Amino acid sequence: MSSVFNFTFVPWFRSVAPYIHKFRHQTFVVGIAGEAIAAGKLHVLAQDLAMIQSMGVKIVLVHGFRPQVNEQLKAKGHAPKYSHGIRITDEVALDCAQEAAGQLRYEIEAAFSQGLPNTPMADSTVRVISGNFITARPVGIVDGVDFLHSGVVRKVDAPGITRTLESGAMVLLSPFGFSPTGEAFNLTMEELATSVAIALQADKLIFLTEVPGILADPTQPAGEDNPIDTELPLLAAEKLLAALPNARHPADTGFYLQHCVKACKAGVERSHILPFAVDGALLLEIYVHDGIGTMVIDEKLESMREATPDDVGGILHLIEPFENDGTLVKRSRTEIERDAGNYTLIEHDGVIFACAALYPYPEAKTGEMAALTVSPAVQGQGDGERVLKRIEHRARAGGLDSIFVLTTRTMHWFIKRGFVQVDPDWLPDARKRKYNWDRKSQVLVKKLG
């Protein structure tokens, strides 16, 4: 085995292992757009989902079938009809939906049954169980439009799904629900996946979609100057959604975002929008720190916020031990009071457990993250990463292209999270003049893509 392989594999595996441990026994609801299956992505997605399940994640898979139903309608000379972004399901469309669902369920079960040699699914056994877990009711008549056999979720059999997941099986749901009298209703994949995630209080809701995620500026085309916003706090996502027109088409910015926001508001901690066109998108989003799509995260206002002068005493109490052992540079109370607005903090029951400050250098389009501190009582629970993400979000909002840190002891923690070491001469002139050459702090920079 080559030394080059060892050099790349070992740090990679060390960076992935914490996520494998973190997500074991968690529940993910994964919604796959029918377009992904039509694009020939099913077998690769099945391999990735099988790997994720093998690492202890409980998976509910919800498939869409929009293009498959339209193909069946076309074959029967029947045009698809939509209103308010929902299919109008007449008798012909209902037959087509049932045929498409049956075919897709067969294809999905077959994909998970193949222990393909020389693939990650070699010798794997993935049990896929479907069932009548969803009770639905009709959409009814909206603005004079009768949606006929189109429905919305009325009830999710969460205990039944949970028992199935506990048995080690993957749950597969087609976008259908049934009334107590046995009437079938065509549902949307997005609404079904969201309802199931809420009912299960899932740890993640993940949409594999036609879109790459939410752009930093949804009004402008994608590009280097307008990248995907990899993390949206719930409040920011709600604000963005309120400013967007009604989303009726999957390509609309708010189409998947509205479901992510709904799930997070109802208790699902994280919701994701991923592009199925990128090979390994699921693995990249789940097991790589920065991910690949957009994640909407439910951050409670009482737990993460910007500091006020009233927080100075708590910040001093948190950082003082780290100043005393030389991990942090000493800061006076006067300095912290002056710069209180620069600090982001996490508190629980009125006690500050983590903090960091952002000092912008607008002329250089960069900013320094300073005094990143997590209480020993909660280290290892992800508070450091949450503060880092908030600082990154504040920096982007301030028009900065990068953030940097100066550290003497925690270089590896930052490198694992996308920072790279640079020479102190890289520092903005104003910061370079204050650099302590005797302390020999390492300078690490992270570009904000």
Secondary structure, 3 states (H helix, E strand, C coil): CCHHHHHHHHHHHHHHHHHHHHHCCCEEEEEECHHHHHCCCHHHHHHHHHHHHHCCCEEEEEECCHHHHHHHHHHCCCCCCEECCEECECHHHHHHHHHHHHHHHHHHHHHHHCCCCCCCCCCCCCCEECCCCEEEEECCEECCEECECEEEEEEECHHHHHHHHHCCCEEEECCEEECCCCCEEECCHHHHHHHHHHHHCCCEEEEEECCCCCECCCCCCCECCECECCEEEHHHHHHHHHHCCCCCCCCCHHHHHHHHHHHHHCCCCEEEEEECCCCCHHHHHHHCCCCCCEEEECCCCCCEEECCHHHHHHHHHHHHHHHHCCCCCCCCHHHHHHCHHHEEEEEECCEEEEEEEEEEEHHHCEEEEEEEEECCCCCCCCHHHHHHHHHHHHHHHCCCCEEEEEECCCHHHHHCCCCEEECHHHCCHHHHCCCCCCCCCEEEEEECC
